[in-house]
């Protein structure tokens, strides 16, 4: 009788273990949606040049993670506003512990010039992991020189403030 109970219990425990792995959380306890990595969090911002809103400028977002390369773009409106939605990976995260590094960049093109707005390596695969939980809401002045902002998990080269 004991021999028949043990295999059933092992199957039950194995299923429970697999379900727990499927619902893995990151280091802050946030569940990773569908076990997919957030490669670049939703971003919104205002771009100015000499204090005036920059209209119709092309804003390009790129990210590289593992062998995935993504690029999308948008244009600023009459008030210099731009936005991007969350960019999720095409593949699932590993259930085993591994390092996460998504190489991110946002540039803006205006009058045949390219300006860096944001460049960093995202180290946390959850939404808003770039700024340790803070939403990506920027004000960017193109006349400012890029500077480095150092956080706990990463450093950011940017012309923007948040």
C-alpha positions in Angstrom: 0.0 0.0 0.0 2.8 2.4 0.9 4.4 1.8 -2.6 1.3 3.1 -4.4 1.0 6.2 -2.2 4.5 7.4 -2.7 4.4 7.7 -6.5 1.1 9.5 -6.4 2.6 12.0 -3.8 5.7 12.4 -5.9 3.6 13.2 -9.0 1.5 15.7 -7.0 4.6 17.4 -5.6 6.2 17.5 -9.0 3.2 19.2 -10.5 3.1 21.7 -7.7 6.8 22.5 -8.2 6.3 23.1 -11.9 3.4 25.4 -11.2 5.5 27.4 -8.8 8.2 27.7 -11.4 5.7 28.9 -14.0 4.6 31.7 -11.6 8.2 32.7 -10.8 8.7 36.2 -9.4 11.6 38.6 -9.7 13.8 39.8 -6.9 11.2 42.5 -5.9 8.3 40.0 -5.8 6.6 41.2 -9.0 5.3 38.4 -11.2 6.8 38.5 -14.7 3.8 38.6 -17.1 3.4 35.3 -18.9 7.1 34.6 -17.9 8.1 37.1 -20.7 10.8 39.7 -20.1 9.9 43.4 -20.3 12.8 44.5 -22.5 11.9 48.2 -22.4 9.2 49.7 -20.2 6.5 52.0 -21.5 8.1 55.4 -22.0 6.7 58.9 -22.4 8.5 62.2 -22.6 8.8 65.8 -23.9 11.7 66.9 -26.0 12.7 70.5 -26.2 15.4 72.5 -28.1 16.5 75.7 -26.4 13.4 75.4 -24.2 10.9 75.2 -27.1 9.0 72.0 -27.9 10.6 70.0 -30.7 7.9 69.1 -33.3 8.0 66.3 -35.8 11.3 64.8 -34.7 11.9 61.1 -35.2 12.4 59.3 -31.9 13.9 55.8 -32.3 14.0 53.1 -29.6 16.3 50.1 -29.9 16.9 47.1 -27.6 19.0 44.0 -27.7 18.5 41.0 -25.5 20.1 37.6 -26.1 19.7 37.2 -29.9 16.6 39.5 -30.1 17.0 42.9 -31.7 14.0 45.3 -31.7 13.6 48.8 -33.1 10.6 51.0 -33.3 10.1 54.7 -33.8 7.6 57.5 -33.3 7.4 61.2 -34.0 7.1 64.1 -31.5 3.8 66.0 -31.7 3.4 69.8 -31.8 4.2 70.0 -28.0 7.3 67.8 -28.3 5.6 64.8 -26.7 6.5 61.2 -27.6 5.6 57.8 -26.2 6.3 54.1 -26.6 4.4 51.1 -25.2 6.0 48.3 -23.2 8.3 46.2 -25.3 8.1 42.5 -24.3 10.4 39.7 -25.4 9.4 37.2 -28.0 10.7 34.3 -25.8 10.1 33.2 -22.2 12.5 33.8 -19.4 14.5 30.8 -18.1 13.0 29.2 -15.0 16.6 28.8 -13.8 18.4 31.7 -12.2 20.2 33.7 -14.9 21.5 37.2 -15.4 19.2 39.6 -17.4 20.8 42.3 -19.5 18.8 44.2 -22.1 20.8 46.9 -24.0 18.6 49.9 -24.5 18.9 53.1 -26.5 16.7 56.0 -27.5 17.9 58.6 -30.0 16.2 61.5 -31.7 16.9 62.7 -35.2 16.4 66.4 -36.0 17.8 68.5 -38.9 20.2 65.8 -40.0 21.6 65.4 -36.5 21.3 62.5 -34.1 21.0 63.1 -30.4 21.3 60.4 -27.7 18.4 60.6 -25.2 18.9 57.4 -23.2 21.3 54.5 -23.1 21.6 51.8 -20.5 21.6 48.1 -19.7 18.4 47.1 -18.1 19.1 44.5 -15.4 15.6 43.7 -14.2 13.0 42.1 -16.5 9.9 43.7 -15.0 8.0 46.8 -16.0 9.9 50.0 -14.8 12.9 48.0 -13.8 15.1 50.6 -15.5 14.5 53.2 -12.8 14.1 50.7 -9.9 10.2 50.9 -10.1 9.8 54.5 -11.2 7.8 55.1 -14.5 9.8 56.3 -17.5 8.5 59.9 -17.8 11.2 62.2 -19.3 11.8 65.8 -20.0 14.7 66.0 -22.5 16.6 69.2 -23.6 18.7 68.6 -26.7 21.1 71.5 -25.9 22.1 69.7 -22.6 25.2 67.5 -22.7 24.7 63.9 -22.0 25.4 62.9 -18.4 25.7 59.7 -16.5 23.2 58.8 -13.7 24.3 55.9 -11.5 21.7 53.7 -9.9 22.0 50.5 -7.8 21.7 48.1 -10.8 22.8 50.2 -13.7 24.2 53.5 -15.1 22.3 55.6 -17.6 23.7 58.0 -20.2 21.0 60.6 -20.8 20.0 64.1 -21.7 16.7 63.6 -19.9 15.4 64.2 -16.4 12.7 62.3 -14.5 
